[in-house]
Amino acid sequence: MKYGAILLFVSIWYSAVIGDEWLRSVPEFELTDHLGNVHTLKDYEKYELAVFYVQGVGCPIARIALPNYREVRDEYASKNIAFTMFNSNIQDNLMRISREADEFGIDFPIMKDEGQKLAKALGVERTAEAFVFDPETQEVLFRGPINDQLGYETQRNNASKWYLKDALDTILAGGQINIDDVPDSKGCLVAIFNN
């Protein structure tokens, strides 16, 4: 009986501590995108929700997932949700990002996360991860892959699970996401530097 109580306590503590650590909040920011436009957190306050996708120049998984991200944006076009990308790779500058956007027809703004402020605040580890947050509270409500179509050295013809769509539906209906049900994103490593 004692061990059951200890396990329950550890489980609750782990969920509270790790869950809070996994879902953070979006900090104030001022970042320039590849088109020369400056974005701040205040710009997103007019939206019900905002979705940020982690982009990386040359990352095949992030590139292949673009049509899926576009599909979600188009499906939720009437729901007052902002869809944006950000790049935190230190080796990628705005010129490289712009070339990538032109070459692959990326029709989302791609903010350059100078100093990796967003990446550090959100705990970014890989590209091709989506973050859904409430612009008013700055609280991250979901983080994870768009769907289950892509993995390391694997690619399904069609996705069987749409994590991002399910999350948006749940949040818009007033529910909460159980982050334990969401797998880690598969993408290219984003090296985070502490300085």
VEXVO-84989 format. One record per residue: residue in three letters; chain; y, z, x of N, C-alpha, C in turn. Coordinates in Angstrom, 3 decimals, padded with zeros to 6 digits, always signed. Example, Ala and Ser with C-alpha at 12.3 -4.5 7.8 and 13.67 -1.06 7.14 Angstrom:
% VEXVO-84989
 resn chain     n_py     n_pz     n_px    ca_py    ca_pz    ca_px     c_py     c_pz     c_px
  ALA     A -005.690 +007.800 +013.190 -004.500 +007.800 +012.300 -003.300 +007.800 +013.200
  SER     A -002.250 +007.080 +012.850 -001.060 +007.140 +013.670 +000.030 +007.870 +012.900
END
This chain:
% VEXVO-84989
 resn chain     n_py     n_pz     n_px    ca_py    ca_pz    ca_px     c_py     c_pz     c_px
  MET     A -001.196 +000.000 +000.819 +000.000 +000.000 +000.000 +001.256 +000.000 +000.860
  LYS     A +001.201 +000.802 +001.943 +002.349 +000.865 +002.848 +002.661 -000.505 +003.435
  TYR     A +001.585 -001.203 +003.853 +001.782 -002.495 +004.500 +002.364 -003.526 +003.539
  GLY     A +001.959 -003.436 +002.265 +002.522 -004.338 +001.266 +004.015 -004.132 +001.116
  ALA     A +004.444 -002.871 +001.090 +005.873 -002.559 +000.970 +006.639 -003.044 +002.195
  ILE     A +006.036 -002.869 +003.376 +006.673 -003.327 +004.618 +006.798 -004.848 +004.609
  LEU     A +005.733 -005.523 +004.208 +005.771 -006.992 +004.144 +006.833 -007.471 +003.167
  LEU     A +006.919 -006.814 +002.013 +007.920 -007.189 +001.026 +009.324 -006.997 +001.594
  PHE     A +009.559 -005.857 +002.254 +010.867 -005.592 +002.850 +011.211 -006.642 +003.901
  VAL     A +010.260 -006.934 +004.793 +010.495 -007.931 +005.848 +010.785 -009.289 +005.235
  SER     A +010.037 -009.628 +004.191 +010.241 -010.916 +003.521 +011.636 -011.008 +002.910
  ILE     A +012.063 -009.947 +002.228 +013.402 -009.936 +001.622 +014.469 -009.979 +002.707
  TRP     A +014.288 -009.191 +003.759 +015.252 -009.181 +004.866 +015.329 -010.560 +005.520
  TYR     A +014.166 -011.161 +005.772 +014.124 -012.473 +006.418 +014.856 -013.507 +005.573
  SER     A +014.588 -013.506 +004.259 +015.248 -014.462 +003.369 +016.755 -014.254 +003.368
  ALA     A +017.177 -013.001 +003.332 +018.616 -012.718 +003.294 +019.290 -013.118 +004.591
  VAL     A +018.712 -012.713 +005.713 +019.334 -012.977 +007.014 +019.208 -014.442 +007.406
  ILE     A +017.991 -014.969 +007.370 +017.781 -016.350 +007.795 +018.390 -017.320 +006.787
  GLY     A +018.250 -017.016 +005.484 +018.847 -017.881 +004.473 +020.350 -017.983 +004.656
  ASP     A +020.993 -016.835 +004.882 +022.434 -016.839 +005.105 +022.781 -017.614 +006.374
  GLU     A +021.920 -017.496 +007.366 +022.158 -018.191 +008.627 +021.991 -019.701 +008.447
  TRP     A +021.044 -020.092 +007.618 +020.733 -021.520 +007.432 +021.805 -022.208 +006.595
  LEU     A +022.235 -021.553 +005.508 +023.289 -022.099 +004.656 +024.592 -021.383 +004.985
  ARG     A +025.423 -022.055 +005.707 +026.678 -021.446 +006.154 +027.829 -021.935 +005.296
  SER     A +029.019 -021.920 +005.821 +030.151 -022.471 +005.081 +030.913 -023.438 +005.968
  VAL     A +031.611 -024.344 +005.319 +032.379 -025.370 +006.021 +033.710 -024.768 +006.450
  PRO     A +034.044 -024.879 +007.731 +035.317 -024.306 +008.201 +036.481 -025.250 +007.902
  GLU     A +037.667 -024.736 +008.045 +038.845 -025.614 +008.004 +038.701 -026.615 +009.144
  PHE     A +039.084 -027.855 +008.898 +038.982 -028.857 +009.952 +040.057 -029.919 +009.781
  GLU     A +040.309 -030.635 +010.846 +041.195 -031.796 +010.838 +040.564 -032.804 +011.783
  LEU     A +039.887 -033.807 +011.198 +039.131 -034.773 +011.990 +039.530 -036.198 +011.625
  THR     A +039.548 -037.065 +012.624 +039.894 -038.468 +012.427 +038.620 -039.284 +012.269
  ASP     A +038.630 -040.220 +011.315 +037.463 -041.073 +011.136 +037.625 -042.378 +011.921
  HIS     A +036.584 -043.201 +011.900 +036.563 -044.432 +012.698 +037.579 -045.472 +012.215
  LEU     A +038.176 -045.248 +011.037 +039.201 -046.150 +010.515 +040.608 -045.640 +010.816
  GLY     A +040.690 -044.480 +011.472 +041.988 -043.913 +011.840 +042.559 -042.945 +010.825
  ASN     A +041.806 -042.651 +009.758 +042.278 -041.712 +008.740 +041.932 -040.276 +009.128
  VAL     A +042.858 -039.372 +008.851 +042.642 -037.955 +009.160 +042.107 -037.252 +007.912
  HIS     A +041.054 -036.457 +008.103 +040.431 -035.704 +007.010 +040.628 -034.213 +007.257
  THR     A +040.943 -033.502 +006.192 +041.005 -032.037 +006.242 +040.187 -031.504 +005.069
  LEU     A +039.864 -030.242 +005.124 +039.120 -029.628 +004.034 +039.891 -029.749 +002.720
  LYS     A +041.194 -029.652 +002.795 +042.043 -029.744 +001.600 +041.872 -031.079 +000.880
  ASP     A +041.590 -032.146 +001.631 +041.392 -033.467 +001.023 +040.216 -033.490 +000.054
  TYR     A +039.271 -032.578 +000.225 +038.053 -032.578 -000.585 +038.139 -031.646 -001.787
  GLU     A +039.250 -030.914 -001.914 +039.387 -029.948 -003.005 +039.429 -030.595 -004.381
  LYS     A +039.772 -031.870 -004.446 +039.825 -032.557 -005.744 +038.439 -032.953 -006.248
  TYR     A +037.417 -032.767 -005.409 +036.056 -033.136 -005.780 +035.265 -031.923 -006.262
  GLU     A +034.335 -032.179 -007.154 +033.414 -031.146 -007.641 +032.529 -030.655 -006.491
  LEU     A +032.012 -031.620 -005.718 +031.159 -031.344 -004.560 +031.481 -032.348 -003.470
  ALA     A +031.080 -032.034 -002.251 +031.199 -032.983 -001.150 +029.870 -033.011 -000.404
  VAL     A +029.513 -034.210 +000.044 +028.293 -034.389 +000.819 +028.688 -034.959 +002.173
  PHE     A +028.285 -034.271 +003.233 +028.499 -034.742 +004.600 +027.145 -035.077 +005.204
  TYR     A +027.060 -036.254 +005.827 +025.829 -036.735 +006.451 +026.066 -036.818 +007.954
  VAL     A +025.114 -036.327 +008.741 +025.271 -036.320 +010.201 +024.846 -037.669 +010.765
  GLN     A +025.804 -038.381 +011.346 +025.592 -039.709 +011.901 +025.562 -039.634 +013.417
  GLY     A +024.857 -040.542 +014.033 +024.836 -040.627 +015.491 +024.682 -042.071 +015.918
  VAL     A +025.517 -042.531 +016.813 +025.435 -043.913 +017.297 +024.087 -044.115 +017.981
  GLY     A +023.402 -045.163 +017.567 +022.138 -045.530 +018.203 +020.919 -044.804 +017.668
  CYS     A +021.086 -043.883 +016.738 +019.933 -043.151 +016.210 +019.232 -044.004 +015.154
  PRO     A +017.975 -044.416 +015.406 +017.301 -045.292 +014.452 +017.053 -044.638 +013.095
  ILE     A +016.738 -043.360 +013.073 +016.469 -042.697 +011.789 +017.748 -042.611 +010.958
  ALA     A +018.848 -042.266 +011.599 +020.127 -042.203 +010.879 +020.517 -043.579 +010.341
  ARG     A +020.220 -044.628 +011.097 +020.531 -045.990 +010.643 +019.648 -046.409 +009.474
  ILE     A +018.339 -046.145 +009.597 +017.387 -046.570 +008.568 +017.626 -045.831 +007.256
  ALA     A +018.135 -044.601 +007.337 +018.384 -043.804 +006.128 +019.658 -044.214 +005.395
  LEU     A +020.478 -045.071 +005.998 +021.761 -045.460 +005.381 +021.620 -046.017 +003.968
  PRO     A +020.677 -046.937 +003.707 +020.553 -047.430 +002.322 +020.225 -046.310 +001.325
  ASN     A +019.464 -045.314 +001.766 +019.146 -044.187 +000.887 +020.397 -043.371 +000.578
  TYR     A +021.216 -043.139 +001.601 +022.461 -042.390 +001.408 +023.397 -043.174 +000.477
  ARG     A +023.452 -044.479 +000.682 +024.277 -045.348 -000.162 +023.789 -045.304 -001.614
  GLU     A +022.463 -045.308 -001.780 +021.887 -045.256 -003.131 +022.295 -043.971 -003.858
  VAL     A +022.250 -042.853 -003.151 +022.654 -041.585 -003.765 +024.133 -041.639 -004.135
  ARG     A +024.956 -042.123 -003.221 +026.401 -042.224 -003.511 +026.649 -043.076 -004.753
  ASP     A +025.986 -044.222 -004.825 +026.207 -045.127 -005.949 +025.716 -044.528 -007.267
  GLU     A +024.595 -043.815 -007.212 +024.038 -043.204 -008.423 +024.935 -042.091 -008.960
  TYR     A +025.649 -041.403 -008.069 +026.489 -040.269 -008.475 +027.971 -040.626 -008.451
  ALA     A +028.278 -041.905 -008.501 +029.667 -042.377 -008.402 +030.565 -041.795 -009.495
  SER     A +030.012 -041.521 -010.651 +030.831 -041.027 -011.768 +030.912 -039.503 -011.818
  LYS     A +030.345 -038.818 -010.837 +030.236 -037.353 -010.889 +031.292 -036.613 -010.061
  ASN     A +032.287 -037.310 -009.557 +033.358 -036.692 -008.763 +032.818 -035.958 -007.525
  ILE     A +031.985 -036.685 -006.768 +031.399 -036.153 -005.533 +031.851 -037.038 -004.372
  ALA     A +032.319 -036.435 -003.313 +032.728 -037.172 -002.109 +031.515 -037.347 -001.197
  PHE     A +031.383 -038.534 -000.619 +030.311 -038.819 +000.341 +030.942 -039.295 +001.638
  THR     A +030.702 -038.554 +002.694 +031.311 -038.821 +003.992 +030.260 -038.630 +005.080
  MET     A +030.579 -039.070 +006.289 +029.717 -038.851 +007.447 +030.536 -038.194 +008.553
  PHE     A +029.821 -037.513 +009.450 +030.496 -037.035 +010.653 +029.566 -037.177 +011.843
  ASN     A +030.173 -037.371 +013.010 +029.444 -037.583 +014.259 +029.873 -036.501 +015.243
  SER     A +028.889 -035.716 +015.718 +029.176 -034.619 +016.642 +028.665 -034.865 +018.050
  ASN     A +028.113 -036.044 +018.307 +027.596 -036.350 +019.646 +028.747 -036.464 +020.637
  ILE     A +028.646 -035.740 +021.738 +029.742 -035.776 +022.711 +029.872 -037.146 +023.374
  GLN     A +028.766 -037.896 +023.445 +028.809 -039.206 +024.094 +029.392 -040.299 +023.190
  ASP     A +029.570 -040.012 +021.906 +030.091 -041.003 +020.964 +031.583 -040.794 +020.748
  ASN     A +032.356 -041.827 +021.017 +033.791 -041.760 +020.732 +034.096 -042.643 +019.519
  LEU     A +035.325 -042.632 +019.077 +035.689 -043.393 +017.878 +035.448 -044.892 +018.031
  MET     A +035.614 -045.411 +019.244 +035.384 -046.839 +019.461 +033.897 -047.186 +019.269
  ARG     A +033.019 -046.373 +019.839 +031.570 -046.595 +019.686 +031.149 -046.438 +018.225
  ILE     A +031.710 -045.441 +017.568 +031.392 -045.205 +016.155 +031.840 -046.396 +015.310
  SER     A +033.022 -046.909 +015.596 +033.556 -048.055 +014.856 +032.684 -049.291 +015.050
  ARG     A +032.227 -049.526 +016.283 +031.334 -050.667 +016.544 +030.030 -050.529 +015.769
  GLU     A +029.490 -049.313 +015.750 +028.252 -049.048 +015.000 +028.460 -049.307 +013.508
  ALA     A +029.592 -048.855 +012.982 +029.895 -049.056 +011.561 +029.997 -050.537 +011.235
  ASP     A +030.649 -051.306 +012.105 +030.777 -052.751 +011.888 +029.421 -053.438 +011.962
  GLU     A +028.649 -053.097 +012.980 +027.361 -053.759 +013.207 +026.370 -053.487 +012.077
  PHE     A +026.384 -052.278 +011.525 +025.388 -051.906 +010.526 +025.964 -051.796 +009.111
  GLY     A +027.183 -052.271 +008.931 +027.782 -052.308 +007.602 +027.917 -050.933 +006.960
  ILE     A +028.302 -049.952 +007.764 +028.459 -048.592 +007.243 +029.774 -048.520 +006.479
  ASP     A +029.672 -048.295 +005.181 +030.866 -048.280 +004.335 +031.246 -046.868 +003.890
  PHE     A +030.990 -045.911 +004.754 +031.420 -044.527 +004.573 +032.401 -044.203 +005.690
  PRO     A +033.368 -043.330 +005.455 +034.165 -042.862 +006.582 +033.276 -042.027 +007.509
  ILE     A +033.422 -042.224 +008.812 +032.660 -041.442 +009.803 +033.662 -040.648 +010.632
  MET     A +033.730 -039.363 +010.376 +034.659 -038.496 +011.104 +034.068 -038.153 +012.465
  LYS     A +034.908 -038.180 +013.484 +034.483 -037.748 +014.817 +034.738 -036.247 +014.920
  ASP     A +033.645 -035.506 +015.090 +033.705 -034.043 +015.167 +034.052 -033.623 +016.598
  GLU     A +035.326 -033.809 +016.951 +035.787 -033.450 +018.288 +035.598 -031.957 +018.520
  GLY     A +035.041 -031.625 +019.663 +034.793 -030.220 +019.987 +033.620 -029.625 +019.227
  GLN     A +032.956 -030.453 +018.431 +031.768 -030.048 +017.674 +032.027 -028.853 +016.756
  LYS     A +033.232 -028.782 +016.213 +033.597 -027.657 +015.353 +032.714 -027.585 +014.109
  LEU     A +032.549 -028.732 +013.427 +031.701 -028.749 +012.235 +030.249 -028.454 +012.590
  ALA     A +029.764 -029.125 +013.633 +028.361 -028.952 +014.031 +028.042 -027.501 +014.351
  LYS     A +028.904 -026.852 +015.086 +028.677 -025.449 +015.458 +028.736 -024.543 +014.231
  ALA     A +029.704 -024.771 +013.370 +029.856 -023.931 +012.183 +028.675 -024.089 +011.233
  LEU     A +028.152 -025.315 +011.125 +027.069 -025.586 +010.182 +025.682 -025.401 +010.782
  GLY     A +025.602 -025.257 +012.098 +024.298 -025.116 +012.732 +023.545 -026.427 +012.842
  VAL     A +024.269 -027.518 +013.015 +023.643 -028.842 +013.107 +022.728 -028.918 +014.318
  GLU     A +021.560 -029.492 +014.110 +020.616 -029.710 +015.196 +020.266 -031.188 +015.355
  ARG     A +020.269 -031.923 +014.238 +019.825 -033.321 +014.275 +020.694 -034.197 +013.376
  THR     A +020.653 -035.486 +013.652 +021.303 -036.460 +012.781 +020.462 -036.630 +011.520
  ALA     A +020.953 -037.427 +010.599 +020.266 -037.771 +009.349 +020.064 -036.569 +008.431
  GLU     A +020.866 -035.534 +008.613 +020.818 -034.375 +007.732 +022.039 -034.414 +006.818
  ALA     A +021.817 -034.061 +005.561 +022.907 -034.027 +004.586 +023.259 -032.585 +004.250
  PHE     A +024.546 -032.334 +004.093 +025.059 -031.027 +003.691 +025.835 -031.209 +002.391
  VAL     A +025.513 -030.418 +001.384 +026.270 -030.417 +000.131 +027.043 -029.109 +000.086
  PHE     A +028.349 -029.212 -000.154 +029.136 -027.980 -000.236 +030.151 -028.039 -001.359
  ASP     A +030.572 -026.860 -001.755 +031.598 -026.697 -002.770 +032.947 -026.644 -002.043
  PRO     A +033.796 -027.655 -002.223 +035.073 -027.674 -001.487 +035.994 -026.493 -001.806
  GLU     A +035.830 -025.908 -002.986 +036.688 -024.785 -003.358 +036.298 -023.507 -002.620
  THR     A +035.001 -023.217 -002.575 +034.535 -021.987 -001.916 +034.153 -022.222 -000.461
  GLN     A +033.992 -023.493 -000.074 +033.560 -023.913 +001.263 +032.090 -023.568 +001.534
  GLU     A +031.389 -023.107 +000.519 +030.002 -022.678 +000.670 +029.050 -023.873 +000.694
  VAL     A +028.153 -023.898 +001.685 +027.117 -024.925 +001.741 +026.018 -024.531 +000.767
  LEU     A +025.682 -025.453 -000.130 +024.712 -025.174 -001.191 +023.358 -025.823 -000.918
  PHE     A +023.353 -026.801 -000.028 +022.121 -027.506 +000.334 +022.298 -028.106 +001.713
  ARG     A +021.214 -028.106 +002.468 +021.161 -028.892 +003.703 +019.727 -029.376 +003.853
  GLY     A +019.597 -030.628 +004.260 +018.259 -031.168 +004.432 +018.269 -032.678 +004.450
  PRO     A +017.080 -033.278 +004.434 +016.984 -034.736 +004.448 +017.358 -035.328 +003.092
  ILE     A +017.681 -036.596 +003.087 +017.987 -037.293 +001.838 +016.731 -037.375 +000.975
  ASN     A +015.627 -037.787 +001.610 +014.349 -037.887 +000.907 +013.209 -037.789 +001.921
  ASP     A +011.997 -038.111 +001.500 +010.838 -037.998 +002.394 +010.355 -039.340 +002.932
  GLN     A +011.223 -040.345 +002.893 +010.803 -041.680 +003.310 +010.622 -041.807 +004.824
  LEU     A +011.446 -041.105 +005.587 +011.447 -041.279 +007.040 +010.980 -040.039 +007.774
  GLY     A +010.259 -040.265 +008.858 +009.846 -039.182 +009.737 +009.777 -039.719 +011.155
  TYR     A +009.269 -038.909 +012.054 +009.126 -039.369 +013.424 +007.940 -040.322 +013.487
  GLU     A +008.212 -041.560 +013.865 +007.207 -042.618 +013.984 +006.494 -042.909 +012.671
  THR     A +007.089 -042.533 +011.548 +006.520 -042.844 +010.233 +007.626 -043.332 +009.316
  GLN     A +007.227 -044.208 +008.409 +008.166 -044.681 +007.403 +007.372 -045.141 +006.190
  ARG     A +007.665 -044.543 +005.042 +007.021 -044.949 +003.793 +007.800 -046.100 +003.195
  ASN     A +007.115 -046.915 +002.410 +007.803 -048.002 +001.712 +008.810 -047.449 +000.707
  ASN     A +008.406 -046.376 +000.022 +009.281 -045.759 -000.970 +009.213 -044.243 -000.829
  ALA     A +010.294 -043.602 -001.162 +010.322 -042.139 -001.129 +009.607 -041.595 -002.354
  SER     A +008.881 -040.497 -002.158 +008.250 -039.830 -003.301 +009.048 -038.591 -003.709
  LYS     A +009.867 -038.079 -002.807 +010.711 -036.922 -003.098 +012.136 -037.214 -002.644
  TRP     A +013.085 -036.949 -003.521 +014.497 -037.149 -003.224 +015.187 -035.787 -003.190
  TYR     A +015.212 -035.179 -002.020 +015.755 -033.828 -001.873 +017.238 -033.762 -002.209
  LEU     A +017.992 -034.751 -001.756 +019.440 -034.724 -001.988 +019.760 -034.924 -003.467
  LYS     A +019.119 -035.883 -004.120 +019.353 -036.096 -005.553 +018.960 -034.857 -006.358
  ASP     A +017.801 -034.299 -006.053 +017.353 -033.100 -006.763 +018.341 -031.958 -006.583
  ALA     A +018.854 -031.820 -005.354 +019.828 -030.758 -005.081 +021.105 -030.970 -005.883
  LEU     A +021.608 -032.195 -005.892 +022.839 -032.480 -006.643 +022.635 -032.211 -008.131
  ASP     A +021.486 -032.635 -008.672 +021.206 -032.393 -010.092 +021.171 -030.897 -010.392
  THR     A +020.507 -030.153 -009.531 +020.379 -028.703 -009.725 +021.737 -028.024 -009.653
  ILE     A +022.524 -028.367 -008.652 +023.846 -027.750 -008.466 +024.771 -028.098 -009.629
  LEU     A +024.785 -029.369 -010.031 +025.650 -029.795 -011.132 +025.262 -029.117 -012.453
  ALA     A +023.983 -028.748 -012.578 +023.515 -028.057 -013.781 +023.738 -026.544 -013.692
  GLY     A +024.328 -026.086 -012.568 +024.626 -024.669 -012.411 +023.528 -023.861 -011.749
  GLY     A +022.511 -024.542 -011.225 +021.408 -023.847 -010.574 +021.619 -023.691 -009.080
  GLN     A +020.648 -023.036 -008.445 +020.672 -022.845 -006.996 +019.452 -023.492 -006.370
  ILE     A +019.609 -023.923 -005.132 +018.519 -024.559 -004.394 +017.707 -023.486 -003.679
  ASN     A +016.401 -023.590 -003.772 +015.528 -022.750 -002.951 +015.324 -023.499 -001.639
  ILE     A +016.040 -023.089 -000.617 +016.030 -023.807 +000.660 +014.655 -023.784 +001.321
  ASP     A +013.805 -022.843 +000.927 +012.442 -022.798 +001.465 +011.618 -024.000 +001.023
  ASP     A +012.034 -024.640 -000.072 +011.321 -025.811 -000.580 +011.791 -027.112 +000.063
  VAL     A +012.775 -027.025 +000.946 +013.356 -028.216 +001.567 +012.892 -028.304 +003.016
  PRO     A +012.256 -029.413 +003.398 +011.802 -029.536 +004.790 +012.971 -029.774 +005.744
  ASP     A +012.716 -029.575 +007.024 +013.722 -029.871 +008.040 +013.981 -031.368 +008.075
  SER     A +015.189 -031.731 +008.434 +015.531 -033.143 +008.579 +014.912 -033.702 +009.847
  LYS     A +014.503 -034.943 +009.749 +013.998 -035.661 +010.918 +015.131 -036.567 +011.390
  GLY     A +015.540 -036.407 +012.623 +016.629 -037.216 +013.147 +016.715 -037.043 +014.639
  CYS     A +017.715 -037.631 +015.231 +017.920 -037.543 +016.674 +018.629 -036.228 +017.002
  LEU     A +018.256 -035.649 +018.103 +018.822 -034.371 +018.533 +020.317 -034.498 +018.801
  VAL     A +021.070 -033.521 +018.303 +022.499 -033.429 +018.600 +022.648 -032.259 +019.571
  ALA     A +023.052 -032.559 +020.785 +023.212 -031.510 +021.807 +024.508 -030.762 +021.538
  ILE     A +024.381 -029.470 +021.303 +025.550 -028.636 +021.024 +025.918 -027.881 +022.294
  PHE     A +027.182 -027.973 +022.668 +027.650 -027.333 +023.902 +028.557 -026.170 +023.565
  ASN     A +028.264 -025.027 +024.158 +029.108 -023.844 +023.970 +030.083 -023.754 +025.130
  ASN     A +031.348 -023.898 +024.820 +032.379 -023.806 +025.866 +033.643 -023.227 +025.308
END
